[in-house]
């Protein structure tokens, strides 16, 4: 069987550049304020906002991406291979923590005995497979697939999330 790679976190690269550019703009604004507005009493608040924004919007996603990329390249990267079964998809609308309406889209499937699930929109980390490109991977029951993944423990409830790092499909099985 000849496999064709349809997703590879290492080949894909870090994708959150927009947030990095916003953080760079905020850094420049913070620097200008600190250099030219010595008497402005809210300078430290701006610095705090910059640091928190950069940590949450840039550093954490970049750390997550590099960590997952290293997992894929390591010898202990998990793999499963077989026929996709139990494919399902769910779309819904609900209020988020700020009581604003948010659209959610979740997808899941099983390969061999390993279950995978991920948010396409509305939640989850940007690192790893999310199937939210303009042209989505057409996953369906019966297709043959090999998945490289990392079984990440969820500290809040003790479950495990299988984060997809690479997907390969048998030529012709994704049409």
C-alpha positions in Angstrom: 0.0 0.0 0.0 1.2 3.5 -0.9 0.3 6.2 1.7 0.0 9.8 0.8 0.5 12.4 3.6 -2.5 14.7 3.9 -1.4 16.4 7.2 2.0 16.8 8.9 2.5 19.2 11.7 6.2 19.4 11.0 5.8 20.3 7.4 3.0 22.7 8.2 4.9 25.0 10.5 3.8 27.4 13.1 0.5 29.0 12.0 -0.3 31.7 14.6 1.7 34.5 12.9 -1.2 37.0 13.1 -1.1 37.0 16.9 2.7 37.3 16.8 2.4 40.4 14.5 -0.3 41.9 16.9 2.0 41.2 19.8 4.9 42.9 18.0 2.7 46.0 17.3 1.7 46.0 21.0 5.4 45.8 21.9 6.2 48.8 19.8 3.3 50.8 21.3 4.5 49.8 24.8 8.1 50.9 24.0 6.9 54.2 22.6 4.8 54.9 25.8 7.7 54.0 28.1 10.2 56.2 26.1 8.0 59.3 25.5 5.3 59.3 28.1 7.1 59.1 31.4 4.4 60.8 33.4 1.5 58.6 32.1 0.3 56.8 35.2 -1.1 53.8 33.3 2.3 52.7 31.8 2.6 49.7 34.1 -0.9 48.5 33.2 0.0 48.7 29.5 3.2 46.7 30.2 1.1 44.1 32.1 -1.4 43.8 29.3 1.4 43.4 26.8 3.1 40.6 28.8 -0.2 38.7 29.5 -1.3 39.0 25.8 2.1 37.8 24.5 2.2 34.9 26.9 -1.3 33.7 26.1 -1.6 34.6 22.4 2.0 33.9 21.2 4.2 32.0 23.6 1.7 29.2 24.7 0.6 28.3 21.1 4.3 28.4 19.9 5.3 26.1 22.9 2.4 23.8 22.1 3.4 23.6 18.4 7.1 22.9 19.1 6.2 20.3 21.7 4.0 18.4 19.3 6.5 18.7 16.5 9.1 17.1 18.7 6.7 14.4 19.7 6.2 13.5 16.0 9.9 13.4 15.4 10.6 11.2 18.5 10.8 7.5 18.7 7.9 7.3 21.2 5.4 8.9 18.7 2.3 6.6 18.7 0.9 5.3 15.4 -2.3 3.5 14.5 -3.2 2.1 11.1 -6.4 0.7 9.7 -9.9 1.5 8.5 -11.8 4.6 9.7 -14.9 3.6 11.6 -17.4 5.6 13.6 -16.9 8.9 11.8 -19.2 11.6 13.2 -19.6 15.3 13.1 -21.5 17.8 15.2 -22.3 21.5 14.7 -24.0 23.6 17.3 -24.3 27.2 18.6 -24.0 28.1 22.3 -23.0 31.0 24.5 -19.3 31.2 25.5 -18.0 32.4 28.9 -18.7 36.1 28.0 -22.3 35.2 27.1 -21.8 35.8 23.4 -23.1 33.3 20.8 -20.4 31.1 19.4 -20.5 28.5 16.6 -18.9 25.1 17.4 -18.0 22.3 15.0 -16.5 19.1 16.2 -15.5 16.0 14.3 -14.4 12.5 15.4 -13.5 9.0 14.2 -11.8 5.8 15.1 -8.8 4.1 13.5 -8.2 0.5 14.7 -9.3 1.0 18.4 -7.9 4.6 18.8 -10.5 7.4 19.0 -9.8 10.9 17.7 -11.8 14.1 18.1 -11.0 17.7 17.6 -12.7 21.1 17.2 -12.9 22.4 13.7 -14.2 25.7 14.9 -15.0 27.1 18.3 -12.4 25.7 20.6 -9.2 23.7 21.1 -5.6 24.4 20.5 -4.5 25.6 17.0 -1.5 23.2 17.1 -2.3 19.8 15.7 -4.8 18.6 13.1 -8.1 20.5 13.1 -9.4 19.9 9.5 -10.3 23.5 9.1 -8.5 24.4 5.9 -10.4 25.8 2.9 -10.2 22.3 1.5 -10.9 19.9 4.3 -9.6 16.3 4.4 -12.7 14.2 3.4 -12.7 11.7 6.3 -15.3 9.0 6.0 -15.9 5.4 7.2 -14.1 2.8 5.2 -11.1 4.8 4.2 -7.6 3.3 5.1 -5.5 5.7 7.2 -2.3 5.8 9.3 -2.3 8.3 12.1 0.7 9.5 14.1 -0.5 10.9 17.4 0.3 11.9 20.9 -1.9 10.7 23.8 -2.0 13.8 25.9 -3.5 13.5 29.4 -6.1 16.1 30.3 -5.2 17.3 33.8 -8.7 18.7 34.6 -10.6 15.4 34.3 -8.0 12.6 34.0 -9.0 11.6 30.4 -6.7 11.4 27.4 -6.9 13.4 24.2 -5.3 11.8 21.1 -3.7 14.8 19.3 -3.2 14.1 15.7 0.3 15.0 14.4 0.3 13.4 11.0 -2.3 11.7 8.8 -1.5 9.5 5.8 -4.2 7.9 3.6 -3.9 5.1 1.1 -3.9 6.5 -2.4 -7.4 6.5 -3.8 -9.2 6.0 -0.4 -9.9 9.7 0.1 -11.8 10.3 -3.1 
